[in-house]
Amino acid sequence: MGKNWVHIQDGTGGKEGTPTELVITTNALPNPGDVIAIEGTLYADKDFGAGYKYDVIIENSKVETLTSKKEKN
């Protein structure tokens, strides 16, 4: 699809066994552990077919790195 698919976990948790991640599509590629801010278009009930269905997804996101994990090491 020509984009990076980033799975964000904000640590809020949820009911046991319930995923609490947000998926975004972007041309950027943040590093695992980075703290980021995103801006994009929010869609609900997006179905790409072939089993790729999302209750919520943010597409064409701009990503700003607020704190890089690399800076902390």
C-alpha positions in Angstrom: 0.0 0.0 0.0 3.1 2.3 0.0 2.7 3.5 3.6 4.0 2.5 7.0 1.4 1.0 9.3 2.1 2.1 12.9 0.4 0.5 15.9 0.3 3.0 18.9 -0.3 1.9 22.4 -1.0 4.6 24.9 -0.9 2.5 28.0 -4.5 3.2 29.1 -5.3 -0.5 29.0 -8.8 -2.0 28.6 -10.8 -5.0 29.5 -8.8 -8.2 29.6 -8.1 -9.4 26.1 -9.3 -6.2 24.5 -6.7 -4.5 22.3 -6.0 -0.9 23.2 -3.9 0.2 20.2 -4.5 2.8 17.6 -3.4 2.1 14.0 -2.1 5.0 11.8 -0.8 5.1 8.3 2.0 7.5 7.5 5.0 8.0 5.3 7.1 8.6 8.5 8.6 5.8 10.5 8.9 6.5 14.2 11.1 4.4 16.4 9.7 2.0 19.0 9.5 3.8 22.3 9.4 7.3 20.8 6.8 9.7 22.2 5.0 11.2 19.2 2.1 13.5 18.2 0.1 12.7 15.1 -2.3 14.5 12.9 -4.4 12.8 10.2 -7.8 11.8 9.0 -9.8 9.7 11.5 -12.0 6.9 10.0 -14.4 4.6 11.7 -15.3 1.0 10.5 -12.7 1.0 7.8 -12.5 -2.2 5.8 -9.6 -2.6 3.3 -10.6 -6.2 2.5 -8.4 -9.3 2.9 -9.0 -9.3 6.6 -7.8 -5.7 7.2 -10.7 -4.2 9.1 -10.3 -1.5 11.7 -12.9 0.0 14.1 -10.8 3.2 14.1 -7.8 4.2 12.0 -6.0 7.5 11.4 -4.8 7.7 7.8 -2.2 9.9 6.0 -0.8 11.0 9.4 1.9 13.6 9.9 4.2 12.4 12.8 6.1 14.7 15.1 8.6 13.1 17.4 8.3 14.8 20.9 10.8 12.6 22.7 13.1 10.0 21.0 14.0 6.9 22.8 17.4 7.2 21.2 17.9 10.6 23.0 17.3 8.9 26.3 20.0 6.3 25.9 
